[in-house]
Amino acid sequence: MKKVSIIYWSNGGNVEVLANSILEGAKAQGAEVNIKYVRDAKIEDVTEADAIAFGSPSMDNNRIEQLEMEPFISQFKLLPNKQKKIVLFGSYGWDDGKFMVDWVQRMKDYDFDVVDYIAVKESPSEDEILKSKQMGGVLAK
Ligand SMILES: Cc1cc2nc3c(=O)[nH]c(=O)nc-3n(C[C@H](O)[C@H](O)[C@H](O)COP(=O)(O)O)c2cc1C
């Protein structure tokens, strides 16, 4: 059974809807899932998992959330991430997903294997929820 962690930040709930969809998809494929708001997450939630989903909205000039998500993510810069499988998910208001393109590249530079990502405008559509569930399923494999 794969151990999957889902670690996210959300204020208005849009990113949380995606997190819960990924949770549902991963569980449906038999994963043991650990879902945490980033404030409650520890480095071990990443290092001890087989695969991870990280989620954030675009905030503060088209970047991932800066007060909690940014410091959590930056811890991995110097760790041996060894191509661990991850997906990224998030929501934006007006940047057309630019923050996500930047985040994907950054995580690749940190030596994660970014197998998929989704960036939605404000709240996710039914199709986007379905895609998020499928991404959860990919993490479980
Ligand atoms: C304080 C604040 C700053 C934001 N900054 C950006 C931004 O720089 N670029 C952007 O595209 N959207 C920005 N947004 C829009 C959010 O990314 C968008 O509403 C997202 O759906 C929020 O996710 P959440 O509901 O999970 O909190 C901002 C929203 C807030 C409240």
The ligand as an ORCA input file, in Angstrom:
! r2SCAN-3c Opt
* xyz 0 1
  C      -4.724     38.301     -0.551
  C      -4.899     37.641     -1.896
  C      -3.872     37.723     -2.834
  C      -4.015     37.120     -4.092
  N      -3.005     37.233     -5.000
  C      -3.149     36.681     -6.226
  C      -2.119     36.804     -7.196
  O      -1.057     37.389     -6.956
  N      -2.332     36.261     -8.430
  C      -3.482     35.606     -8.758
  O      -3.623     35.129     -9.875
  N      -4.473     35.438     -7.839
  C      -4.337     35.962     -6.591
  N      -5.332     35.812     -5.662
  C      -6.526     35.007     -6.003
  C      -6.430     33.595     -5.388
  O      -5.328     32.882     -5.905
  C      -7.719     32.814     -5.703
  O      -8.846     33.494     -5.193
  C      -7.694     31.391     -5.148
  O      -8.846     30.692     -5.631
  C      -7.720     31.347     -3.626
  O      -7.646     29.997     -3.188
  P      -8.338     29.512     -1.845
  O      -9.830     29.702     -2.017
  O      -7.978     28.075     -1.684
  O      -7.774     30.356     -0.727
  C      -5.203     36.414     -4.408
  C      -6.226     36.329     -3.450
  C      -6.075     36.925     -2.206
  C      -7.198     36.799     -1.198
*
